[in-house]
Amino acid sequence: MKFIPIKATSICALSLVACGSLSMSHAKEVTRSTTVIKSDHYSLTNHLYNQGSVMSYDENAVQELGSAFTIDYIDPGGSGMDAYVQGTVGGVKAGGKWLPGSASLTGMPVKIANLNHSLRLQWKTFQQNAGDSNDKWWATINVIFDAGEKNLEPVDADRDFDLVIQLESYQQVDLSDKVKADNKSYWWFARNEDRTIKPFSLTVDGAEYQWAVRYKFFQNSGDNDNKVHIKFIPIDHTQVAPYLDHSLKLFIDISKDYLNFLDLPNEEDTLAKRKVAEPDLWIKSVRAGYEVYSGEFTVGSEYFKTEIDITAPNKPESVAVELVEDKLELSWNIDDSDSIEFYRLYRSIDGAAFELINGKVYSNRYTDQMDDLVSNYEYYVVAVDRSFNESTDSDIATHSNVPSEPEQEPEQEPEQEPETATDEEKSESSGGAIYMLWLALVALVRNKSRD
C-alpha cells in the first residue's frame, strides 16, 4: 500500500472550533485521560480533558487518519508544561492496563535489531490562532523504547534512551550547547569540524529541510542520570517540513551515527555509546502531539499513523534525453501514487556496462555533461520510495553523438553530345536524298502521262 498525503481540508472534520459548528456529525469528544479509538492500534490522550481544553476526533475517519485529533487548548494556569496532548500508535496504558499494539497493524512492538525501513511514520500537524505572544507549544513525536518483555508495560524509570522528533514550535529553539556545571540537564549538538551544526536533512516534495541533533544528559536527577535524550530540532522553525512520511529506522540510525560528530567527555561518551539505539530495546509505541505551556489556541494532528511498506514503486516511465546546447537533459514522468524519496540514474557510454552516475536525484530531471569524444549515451532510471524499496529499471533512453551522414543522391550519367556526322556520312546522306527526290519526280511524270 502506498501513502498519499491527506488534503489540508480534512482538518475541518476534526476540530469543533476550526469549523465553527457541529455540522460534522462524526466529531467526537475525548472525555477521559486516555481513549482507545481503535483496538490494538490507535489511542488519544488528553490529561486536560476536565480543565477546559477539549480534544476531539472524527470517529468515522480513524482508519484513514489514524490517531488524528484537535485540541482547543485553554491555559489552566500554573507554570511550566501543562501536558503532552497526543495520539498514539501501538501500545498504550488505558483503564489502568497496558494494551500492547498489534505488530501486523502498527509494526510494533519490534526490536531495534529487527527494525527495517519498511516502517514509516506519517504525520501532519496544523495550528489555528496559535501565534500570539503568550502562545507556547511544541509539536513532537516521541518514540517509546523499553528493555522489558515484548508485551509488558514500559517502565519509565528504566527508559535510558529517548528519541524525540520536533516538527514545529512557537519559536526557534536555541542551538547552543549547554555546559554541564551545576545544571541538572545539559547537552551537546552534533557539529562539523568547524563547529557549525551538522545537519540531518530530508527532502519532501523536492525541497530540503534540516534538523539539528541534540544529545541531552542529566546529573543529580535520579534514574535520569543513566538516560540519553536525543532530540531532532528544526534548524529554522519558519522553514519546516510540511509533513513527515519517513522511515523510523532512519532517525534511529542517525542518532547512532551522529555520535561521531560529538566531542563528549569520557563519562558521557561511554554512556551514549552504551545506551543509544541499543539493539535489544523494544520499540513499543510512537506518540505524536503537542507540549502545551500557555495561551489559548487550536492545534492538532491532521493525521498520524504508521505505514508498513514493502511494495516496490512503479518503474519510471517516458524517460527521454534531449541535447540542449552542449548538455544532455534527461526527464521522466512522476507517479503520484508512490511516495518517492529519490531516483538512481545509470549511464552507459559507447556500449560499455551501465554505471551509477547519481544515486540520489530528488526530482524528475537531470543534466548530464556531454563529451565530444563519446559517440553514444544510454540511460535508465530506478525509483526509490521512502521505505527504500526500489523499482525495476526503466526503459533505456538513448542519445547518439555521431552526426548522421547526408543521404547520397544517385549519380547521373553525363548528357551525351549529339553525334556529328562525318564528311563521308554527310555525303552519303546527301546522295540518298537526291535519289529519293528523283524517284518522286519519275512517279509524278508517269501519273501525268496516264492522264
C-alpha positions in Angstrom: 0.0 0.0 0.0 1.2 3.5 -0.9 0.6 6.6 1.2 -0.9 9.7 -0.3 -0.8 12.9 1.8 -4.2 13.8 3.0 -5.5 17.2 2.0 -5.5 20.0 4.5 -9.2 20.4 4.3 -9.7 17.2 6.3 -8.8 19.1 9.5 -12.3 20.6 9.4 -13.7 17.2 10.3 -11.6 17.1 13.4 -12.0 20.4 15.1 -15.1 21.8 16.8 -13.6 25.3 16.8 -11.9 25.3 13.4 -15.1 24.5 11.6 -17.3 26.8 13.6 -20.2 24.3 14.1 -21.2 20.8 14.9 -22.4 20.1 11.4 -19.7 17.4 11.2 -21.8 14.8 12.8 -18.8 12.5 13.4 -16.8 14.8 15.6 -16.4 13.0 19.0 -15.0 14.5 22.2 -12.4 12.7 24.3 -13.8 12.6 27.9 -11.1 10.8 29.8 -7.3 10.9 30.0 -6.7 8.1 27.5 -9.2 6.8 25.0 -8.6 3.8 22.7 -10.1 4.7 19.3 -9.1 1.5 17.5 -8.2 -1.6 19.4 -4.5 -2.7 19.2 -3.8 0.3 17.0 -4.7 3.9 17.9 -5.4 5.9 21.0 -5.7 9.5 22.2 -4.5 11.1 25.5 -5.7 14.4 26.9 -4.8 15.0 30.6 -6.5 18.4 30.4 -9.9 16.9 29.4 -11.6 18.2 32.7 -9.7 21.5 32.7 -11.4 23.3 29.8 -9.2 22.0 26.9 -11.5 20.0 24.6 -9.9 17.3 22.4 -12.0 15.8 19.6 -11.6 13.4 16.6 -13.6 12.0 13.7 -14.7 8.6 14.8 -15.6 7.7 11.2 -12.1 8.6 9.8 -9.9 6.7 12.2 -8.9 4.1 9.6 -7.8 6.9 7.2 -6.4 9.5 9.6 -5.1 7.2 12.4 -4.7 8.9 15.8 -5.5 12.3 14.5 -7.1 14.9 16.8 -7.8 18.5 17.5 -7.5 20.2 20.9 -8.9 23.6 21.7 -6.4 24.5 24.4 -7.1 26.9 27.2 -4.3 27.6 29.7 -5.4 26.2 33.1 -2.8 28.3 34.9 0.4 27.4 36.7 3.9 27.4 35.2 5.8 25.0 33.1 4.3 22.4 30.7 0.7 21.7 31.3 0.5 18.5 29.4 1.7 16.5 26.4 -1.6 16.0 24.5 -1.1 13.2 22.0 -2.2 10.5 19.6 -0.5 7.1 20.0 0.2 4.3 17.5 0.9 1.0 19.2 0.9 0.1 22.9 -0.9 2.3 25.4 -2.0 2.2 29.0 -5.7 2.8 29.4 -8.0 2.0 32.2 -5.1 1.0 34.4 -4.0 -1.7 32.0 -1.2 -1.9 29.4 -2.6 -2.7 25.9 0.2 -3.8 23.5 -0.2 -2.8 19.9 -0.6 -5.3 17.1 2.7 -5.8 15.2 0.8 -6.6 12.0 -1.2 -3.4 12.2 1.3 -0.9 13.6 4.7 -2.5 13.1 5.2 -2.6 16.9 6.4 -4.0 19.2 9.6 -4.6 17.3 13.2 -4.8 18.5 15.7 -2.2 17.1 17.8 -5.1 15.9 14.9 -6.3 13.7 13.6 -2.9 12.6 13.9 -2.1 8.8 12.9 0.8 6.7 9.5 -0.6 5.8 8.0 1.0 8.9 7.3 4.7 8.2 6.0 7.5 10.4 3.3 9.6 8.7 2.4 12.8 10.4 1.0 16.2 9.5 0.2 19.0 12.0 -1.9 22.1 12.0 -2.4 25.2 14.2 -5.0 27.9 14.3 -4.7 31.2 16.3 -1.5 29.9 17.8 0.8 32.8 17.1 0.0 35.2 19.9 2.8 36.4 22.2 1.7 34.2 25.1 1.0 31.1 23.0 3.7 28.5 23.8 3.8 25.0 22.3 5.9 22.3 20.6 4.8 19.7 18.1 6.8 16.5 18.6 7.0 12.7 18.1 8.2 10.6 21.0 9.4 7.1 20.4 8.8 4.7 23.4 11.7 2.2 23.9 11.8 -0.4 26.6 14.2 -3.1 27.8 11.4 -5.3 29.3 9.5 -8.2 27.7 7.8 -7.7 24.4 4.2 -7.2 25.6 4.8 -5.7 29.1 4.2 -2.1 30.0 7.4 0.1 29.6 9.0 1.1 32.9 9.7 4.8 32.8 12.5 4.6 35.4 14.3 2.1 33.1 13.9 4.1 29.9 17.5 5.1 29.2 17.2 6.1 25.6 14.7 8.8 24.4 14.2 9.9 20.8 12.1 13.0 20.1 11.4 14.4 16.6 10.3 18.0 16.6 8.3 19.2 13.6 7.0 22.7 14.6 7.2 25.1 17.5 6.1 28.6 18.5 9.6 29.9 18.4 13.1 29.0 17.3 15.0 26.7 19.7 18.5 27.9 20.7 21.1 25.7 19.0 23.8 26.4 21.5 25.4 23.7 23.7 24.6 23.9 27.4 27.5 23.3 29.7 27.4 20.7 32.5 28.5 22.8 35.5 25.8 22.6 38.2 22.9 22.2 35.7 20.7 19.1 36.2 20.4 18.8 32.4 23.0 19.7 29.8 23.6 18.9 26.2 25.7 19.0 23.0 24.7 19.3 19.4 26.3 17.2 16.7 28.7 19.5 14.8 31.1 19.7 11.9 34.8 20.2 12.4 34.4 24.0 12.1 31.8 23.8 15.0 28.8 24.6 12.8 25.7 22.4 13.2 26.0 19.1 11.5 22.5 19.0 9.8 20.3 16.0 9.3 18.4 16.6 6.0 15.2 15.2 4.5 13.8 16.1 1.1 10.0 16.5 1.0 8.2 17.3 -2.3 11.6 18.4 -3.8 12.6 20.8 -1.0 15.2 20.2 1.6 14.6 20.5 5.3 17.2 20.4 8.1 17.3 19.4 11.7 20.0 19.8 14.4 20.6 16.7 16.5 20.9 17.4 20.3 22.2 14.9 22.9 20.9 15.7 26.4 22.3 14.3 29.6 21.3 14.6 33.3 23.0 14.7 36.7 21.6 14.7 40.2 18.3 13.6 38.7 17.8 10.1 40.0 17.1 7.5 37.3 17.5 10.1 34.5 21.3 10.1 35.3 21.5 7.0 33.1 19.5 8.4 30.3 20.5 9.8 26.9 17.8 12.0 25.5 18.1 12.8 21.7 16.0 15.4 20.0 15.8 16.4 16.3 15.2 20.1 16.2 14.5 22.1 13.0 17.4 24.5 12.2 14.9 27.1 11.0 11.4 26.9 12.7 10.0 29.0 9.9 11.0 26.5 7.2 9.8 23.1 8.5 8.8 20.1 6.5 5.0 20.2 5.6 4.7 16.6 6.8 6.7 13.5 7.7 6.4 10.3 5.8 9.8 8.7 6.6 11.4 5.6 8.0 11.6 5.4 11.8 14.9 3.4 11.3 16.4 6.4 9.5 16.1 8.6 12.6 17.3 5.8 14.9 20.3 5.2 12.7 21.2 8.9 12.6 21.0 9.1 16.4 23.7 6.4 16.5 25.8 7.7 13.5 25.9 11.3 14.7 27.7 10.3 17.9 30.8 10.6 15.6 30.1 14.4 15.4 30.2 15.0 19.1 33.1 15.9 21.3 31.9 14.4 24.6 33.8 14.0 27.8 34.6 10.3 28.6 31.8 9.8 31.0 29.0 11.0 28.6 30.7 9.3 25.6 30.7 6.0 27.4 27.1 6.3 28.4 26.0 7.4 24.9 27.7 4.5 23.2 26.1 2.1 25.6 22.6 3.4 25.6 21.9 5.0 22.2 20.0 2.6 19.9 20.9 -0.5 21.9 19.8 -3.4 19.6 17.8 -5.3 22.1 15.5 -2.5 23.0 11.9 -2.9 22.1 10.0 -0.1 20.3 6.6 -0.4 21.8 4.8 2.7 20.5 5.2 6.1 18.9 3.3 9.2 20.1 2.7 12.5 18.2 1.3 15.6 19.8 1.9 18.9 21.5 3.7 20.0 24.6 1.4 22.9 25.7 2.5 25.6 28.1 0.4 28.8 27.9 -2.0 30.8 25.8 -5.3 29.9 24.1 -5.2 28.2 20.6 -6.3 25.3 18.5 -3.7 22.7 17.4 -3.7 19.1 16.3 -2.6 16.3 14.0 -4.3 16.2 10.7 -3.2 12.6 10.5 -0.8 10.3 12.5 -0.2 6.7 11.6 2.4 4.2 10.7 2.8 2.5 7.3 4.4 -0.9 6.7 5.5 -0.6 3.1 7.2 -3.5 1.4 5.9 -2.7 -2.1 8.3 -1.6 -4.8 7.3 1.6 -6.6 6.4 1.6 -10.2 9.3 2.0 -12.6 9.8 5.5 -14.1 8.0 5.9 -17.4 8.7 8.0 -20.5 12.4 8.5 -19.9 13.7 10.9 -22.5 17.0 12.5 -23.3 17.5 15.7 -25.3 20.5 17.7 -26.4 20.4 21.3 -25.2 23.5 23.2 -26.3 26.4 21.1 -25.1 24.4 19.2 -22.3 22.1 16.3 -22.2 18.8 17.0 -20.5 17.0 13.9 -19.0 13.4 13.8 -17.9 10.8 11.2 -16.9 7.3 11.0 -15.5 6.4 11.1 -11.8 4.0 8.5 -10.4 1.9 10.4 -7.8 0.7 7.1 -6.3 4.2 6.3 -5.0 6.0 8.0 -2.1 9.2 8.5 -3.9 12.3 9.5 -1.9 14.7 9.8 -4.8 15.8 8.3 -8.1 19.0 6.5 -9.1 20.4 7.2 -12.6 22.6 4.8 -14.6 24.5 5.5 -17.8 26.3 3.5 -20.4 28.9 5.1 -22.8 29.6 3.6 -26.2 28.1 0.2 -25.3 30.1 -0.3 -22.0 28.5 -1.6 -18.9 26.0 0.7 -17.1 27.3 2.6 -14.1 25.6 4.6 -11.4 26.2 8.3 -12.1 23.9 9.7 -9.4 22.4 7.8 -6.5 20.1 10.5 -5.2 18.2 12.6 -7.7 15.4 14.4 -5.9 13.4 15.5 -9.0 12.4 14.0 -12.3 15.0 15.9 -14.3 18.8 15.6 -14.6 21.5 17.3 -16.6 24.5 15.4 -17.8 27.6 16.8 -19.5 28.3 15.6 -23.0 31.8 14.6 -24.2 32.6 15.2 -27.8 34.7 12.1 -27.8 31.8 9.9 -26.9 29.6 8.5 -29.6 26.6 7.1 -27.9 24.9 7.6 -24.5 22.3 5.2 -22.9 20.4 5.9 -19.6 17.9 4.2 -17.3 16.3 5.3 -14.1 15.3 3.5 -10.9 12.8 4.9 -8.4 13.4 4.5 -4.6 10.5 5.1 -2.2 10.6 6.4 1.4 10.9 2.8 2.7 13.9 2.4 0.3 12.0 -0.1 -1.9 13.4 0.0 -5.4 11.5 -0.2 -8.7 12.6 -2.2 -11.6 14.7 -0.5 -14.3 13.0 2.0 -16.6 13.2 1.6 -20.3 16.5 2.8 -21.8 16.8 6.2 -23.3 19.5 6.8 -26.0 21.3 9.7 -27.5 23.8 9.4 -30.4 26.6 11.9 -30.6 27.6 10.9 -34.2 26.4 13.3 -36.9 24.2 11.4 -39.3 25.5 11.3 -42.9 23.5 13.1 -45.5 21.6 10.9 -48.0 23.6 10.2 -51.2 21.8 11.3 -54.4 22.1 8.7 -57.2 24.9 9.6 -59.7 23.6 10.9 -63.0 25.2 9.9 -66.2 26.6 12.9 -68.2 24.5 14.1 -71.0 25.6 12.7 -74.4 26.6 15.3 -77.0 24.7 14.7 -80.3 26.9 12.9 -82.7 28.3 15.0 -85.6 28.2 13.2 -89.0 31.5 12.8 -90.8 32.0 14.3 -94.3 31.5 10.8 -95.8 28.3 10.3 -93.8 27.1 13.7 -94.8 27.9 12.9 -98.5 26.1 9.6 -98.2 23.2 11.3 -96.6 23.1 14.0 -99.3 23.2 11.4 -102.2 20.4 9.4 -100.7 18.2 12.4 -100.6 18.8 13.3 -104.3 18.0 9.7 -105.3 14.7 9.8 -103.3 13.8 13.1 -105.0 14.5 11.6 -108.5 12.1 8.7 -107.7 9.4 11.1 -106.7 9.7 13.1 -110.0 9.6 9.9 -112.1 6.4 8.9 -110.4 4.9 12.3 -111.0 5.7 12.2 -114.7 4.2 8.8 -115.2 1.0 9.8 -113.5 0.6 12.8 -115.8 1.3 10.7 -119.0 -1.6 8.3 -118.0 -3.9 11.2 -117.8 
